[in-house]
Amino acid sequence: MTHSPRLLSVAVVVAVLCVSPDSRAQDAAAEPVLSNENALVRFALTHNPDLRAAHWSQEIASAGVRSASAVSNPVARGEWLHVQSPADYGWGVGLEWAPPQPGVYGSLKEAASARARAVRGDFSELAAGLEADVRAAYAQVQALGEEIALAEKSLDTRRAIEKAVKERLSHGAANRIDLSMASVSLARGEQERDLLVLARDSQLTRLEALANLPAGQALAVPASGASPDLAAAPRTRTTPVDDANLEQRAVAARPMLKADAARTDAADAALSAEKAKRYPWLELQARYRHHDQSTYPNDVTLGVAVNVPIFSQNSGPIAAAEASQRQQRDVAIAHRLAIERDVRLLRAESEQRRRIAEHYAQEITPVLSEHAALVKQALVGLEFDVTVLLSAEDMVTRGGIEYLEARLAQRKAEIALARALGVYGRTPTASTGQQ
């Protein structure tokens, strides 16, 4: 089966949701243009929150090289001698400096440079992984779009078969078992189409997360060949207010964000400490010495030592602390965006799973029940085709298992949504109560 390149390509465009036409026109110039796979990859490499957070690891490593290259500052000392005898006290001054030790200084610099190269290599590997993930997700969206088109064509065929069987049944050329099998096939095809739509929507949301699209924007694919029923898919986001409330609830409840806030405070405090180390600070000293044959058998000396920031102003540790601070802030942003995205996706998935389970219960289960009754009647009358009856029984069994799996998938989606909202993990009683 051949498709034109235009139909095979998924033209990914940015659809601004819940924005008025006027404001949309004003912000059109600021919207990213994502018309193809390569454009989406470039945007993701620039805006992905995890990659942006990892970028600061390179800055931290570079700051480590600067710290390893720094030379220690001298220390100025002053002493007040013979404090116990004011009439005979004395004083002394000194300057101390520890020069770089040969072999140690160079090795430490080389070790820091090697760590910086390793971090750059890790970052390049992470960027390559991100590009691969974007391209793989994009390809899967393409494939799912084609699968949805095939599923729609199959539904058209199944509808025609069901109609033909009904016509044959009215003329006595078919039996009700044939009709029920055609009806179940049609209902199952609709469910398979819905599952494909759900999988495609999940991949689109994953692409949005990888690219870190601006707020209020989402990726969408042209619905070429798709049926009007797809308008009810989760990506329509018909209740943005409810989604916003759930996102706010999740952001307020998740312990991860509270931990991120604490780590951000720690990074701020660490930066303040490193900046304070730039300035000279004193070290107080006191010494007592006892010597019976000395002029001063009980001698007391007081002193003060002050580091003199001549060779190093602590720029390396300050740069490392600044990079750590920015990295932690980007990590916190990435976590918050991931939680908000998970809430939107899981809420839509939970709703779609619920609709699928309801569709199965309302459309497929009654037909399967009628089908099982017809099989029993055929067995009683000993008027049956063994192949047809075995196929029918297999269909009834698989149908029951699929219904149970649909209910399980719905329950798992509800649990995942509760987890994203921070319902679990508070106290055993609270978690149990949510079950």
Secondary structure in CASP SS format (residue, H / E / C, confidence):
PFRMAT SS
TARGET T0000
AUTHOR 0000-0000-0000
METHOD secondary structure of the structure
MODEL  1
M C 1.00
T C 1.00
H C 1.00
S C 1.00
P H 1.00
R H 1.00
L H 1.00
L H 1.00
S C 1.00
V C 1.00
A C 1.00
V C 1.00
V E 1.00
V E 1.00
A E 1.00
V E 1.00
L C 1.00
C C 1.00
V C 1.00
S C 1.00
P H 1.00
D H 1.00
S H 1.00
R H 1.00
A H 1.00
Q H 1.00
D C 1.00
A H 1.00
A H 1.00
A H 1.00
E C 1.00
P C 1.00
V C 1.00
L C 1.00
S C 1.00
N C 1.00
E H 1.00
N H 1.00
A H 1.00
L H 1.00
V H 1.00
R H 1.00
F H 1.00
A H 1.00
L H 1.00
T H 1.00
H H 1.00
N C 1.00
P H 1.00
D H 1.00
L H 1.00
R H 1.00
A H 1.00
A H 1.00
H H 1.00
W H 1.00
S H 1.00
Q H 1.00
E H 1.00
I H 1.00
A H 1.00
S H 1.00
A H 1.00
G H 1.00
V H 1.00
R H 1.00
S H 1.00
A H 1.00
S H 1.00
A C 1.00
V C 1.00
S C 1.00
N C 1.00
P C 1.00
V E 1.00
A E 1.00
R E 1.00
G E 1.00
E E 1.00
W E 1.00
L E 1.00
H C 1.00
V C 1.00
Q C 1.00
S C 1.00
P H 1.00
A H 1.00
D H 1.00
Y C 1.00
G E 1.00
W E 1.00
G E 1.00
V E 1.00
G E 1.00
L E 1.00
E E 1.00
W C 1.00
A C 1.00
P C 1.00
P C 1.00
Q C 1.00
P C 1.00
G C 1.00
V H 1.00
Y H 1.00
G H 1.00
S H 1.00
L H 1.00
K H 1.00
E H 1.00
A H 1.00
A H 1.00
S H 1.00
A H 1.00
R H 1.00
A H 1.00
R H 1.00
A H 1.00
V H 1.00
R H 1.00
G H 1.00
D H 1.00
F H 1.00
S H 1.00
E H 1.00
L H 1.00
A H 1.00
A H 1.00
G H 1.00
L H 1.00
E H 1.00
A H 1.00
D H 1.00
V H 1.00
R H 1.00
A H 1.00
A H 1.00
Y H 1.00
A H 1.00
Q H 1.00
V H 1.00
Q H 1.00
A H 1.00
L H 1.00
G H 1.00
E H 1.00
E H 1.00
I H 1.00
A H 1.00
L H 1.00
A H 1.00
E H 1.00
K H 1.00
S H 1.00
L H 1.00
D H 1.00
T H 1.00
R H 1.00
R H 1.00
A H 1.00
I H 1.00
E H 1.00
K H 1.00
A H 1.00
V H 1.00
K H 1.00
E H 1.00
R H 1.00
L H 1.00
S H 1.00
H C 1.00
G C 1.00
A C 1.00
A C 1.00
N C 1.00
R H 1.00
I H 1.00
D H 1.00
L H 1.00
S H 1.00
M H 1.00
A H 1.00
S H 1.00
V H 1.00
S H 1.00
L H 1.00
A H 1.00
R H 1.00
G H 1.00
E H 1.00
Q H 1.00
E H 1.00
R H 1.00
D H 1.00
L H 1.00
L H 1.00
V H 1.00
L H 1.00
A H 1.00
R H 1.00
D H 1.00
S H 1.00
Q H 1.00
L H 1.00
T H 1.00
R H 1.00
L H 1.00
E H 1.00
A H 1.00
L H 1.00
A H 1.00
N C 1.00
L C 1.00
P C 1.00
A C 1.00
G C 1.00
Q E 1.00
A E 1.00
L E 1.00
A E 1.00
V C 1.00
P C 1.00
A C 1.00
S C 1.00
G C 1.00
A C 1.00
S C 1.00
P H 1.00
D H 1.00
L H 1.00
A H 1.00
A H 1.00
A C 1.00
P H 1.00
R H 1.00
T H 1.00
R C 1.00
T C 1.00
T C 1.00
P H 1.00
V H 1.00
D H 1.00
D H 1.00
A H 1.00
N H 1.00
L H 1.00
E H 1.00
Q H 1.00
R H 1.00
A H 1.00
V H 1.00
A H 1.00
A H 1.00
R C 1.00
P H 1.00
M H 1.00
L H 1.00
K H 1.00
A H 1.00
D H 1.00
A H 1.00
A H 1.00
R H 1.00
T H 1.00
D H 1.00
A H 1.00
A H 1.00
D H 1.00
A H 1.00
A H 1.00
L H 1.00
S H 1.00
A H 1.00
E H 1.00
K H 1.00
A H 1.00
K C 1.00
R C 1.00
Y C 1.00
P C 1.00
W C 1.00
L E 1.00
E E 1.00
L E 1.00
Q E 1.00
A E 1.00
R E 1.00
Y E 1.00
R E 1.00
H E 1.00
H C 1.00
D C 1.00
Q C 1.00
S C 1.00
T C 1.00
Y C 1.00
P C 1.00
N E 1.00
D E 1.00
V E 1.00
T E 1.00
L E 1.00
G E 1.00
V E 1.00
A E 1.00
V E 1.00
N E 1.00
V C 1.00
P C 1.00
I C 1.00
F C 1.00
S C 1.00
Q C 1.00
N C 1.00
S H 1.00
G H 1.00
P H 1.00
I H 1.00
A H 1.00
A H 1.00
A H 1.00
E H 1.00
A H 1.00
S H 1.00
Q H 1.00
R H 1.00
Q H 1.00
Q H 1.00
R H 1.00
D H 1.00
V H 1.00
A H 1.00
I H 1.00
A H 1.00
H H 1.00
R H 1.00
L H 1.00
A H 1.00
I H 1.00
E H 1.00
R H 1.00
D H 1.00
V H 1.00
R H 1.00
L H 1.00
L H 1.00
R H 1.00
A H 1.00
E H 1.00
S H 1.00
E H 1.00
Q H 1.00
R H 1.00
R H 1.00
R H 1.00
I H 1.00
A H 1.00
E H 1.00
H H 1.00
Y H 1.00
A H 1.00
Q H 1.00
E H 1.00
I H 1.00
T H 1.00
P H 1.00
V H 1.00
L H 1.00
S H 1.00
E H 1.00
H H 1.00
A H 1.00
A H 1.00
L H 1.00
V H 1.00
K H 1.00
Q H 1.00
A H 1.00
L H 1.00
V H 1.00
G H 1.00
L C 1.00
E C 1.00
F C 1.00
D C 1.00
V H 1.00
T H 1.00
V H 1.00
L H 1.00
L H 1.00
S H 1.00
A H 1.00
E H 1.00
D H 1.00
M H 1.00
V H 1.00
T H 1.00
R H 1.00
G H 1.00
G H 1.00
I H 1.00
E H 1.00
Y H 1.00
L H 1.00
E H 1.00
A H 1.00
R H 1.00
L H 1.00
A H 1.00
Q H 1.00
R H 1.00
K H 1.00
A H 1.00
E H 1.00
I H 1.00
A H 1.00
L H 1.00
A H 1.00
R H 1.00
A H 1.00
L C 1.00
G C 1.00
V C 1.00
Y C 1.00
G C 1.00
R C 1.00
T C 1.00
P H 1.00
T H 1.00
A H 1.00
S H 1.00
T H 1.00
G H 1.00
Q H 1.00
Q C 1.00
END
